Amino acid sequence: MAPPRASPARNFLTATLPVSIVAFVVIDAIWRSPWMAGGIAAALMVASTVSNVRFFRDVSRRRIKAPGQLAVEAIDVEASRVFDLEPIGSDGPAFVFFAENRTALLLIGQWLLDQPSFPATSFRLRRWADTGKPIRIEARGPAIDPEPSPIRVPDASRARRVWLMDAAPDTLEADLRRTFG
């Protein structure tokens, strides 16, 4: 998320423009209407450009608020075990990923349903550094079936979507009570 690796211009040239051209060619080949193909391709290009500009403007604002700090942070996860916890209400799924050193990552929320090939034992989580709100997950390993757990997420209304905590599989319930107070 830091220059020169990512920029609105680079995203436009490597993703938006090629996808719009392919969309134009495919739609023109199917309907044989360059006007319809051009209109749909232009709409795709505008939507993608607006999305990119908004995202990078948000990154710039966050950098200005905290000069010298990254706007986006990445958490690399190599989990030894994964539990599927019982969420409270409609908070969506809740997964706990355990590392070997008594470190655990708790992820809560319906946003997890939009992540392809997830949960996985190996992934990178990108989130906003200032709020901790997740942006996306990049699965690096194969998808796995988490171990079902009857443990419920305590007081999920106070819970953020991403928690790093000190926890182990055999003491998870007590660790959650301690973390959430």
Summary of the structure (lengths in Angstrom):
residues: 181
radius of gyration: 20.5
end to end distance: 34.4
largest distance: 64.5
contacts: 514
relative contact order: 0.13
helix: 40%
strand: 28%
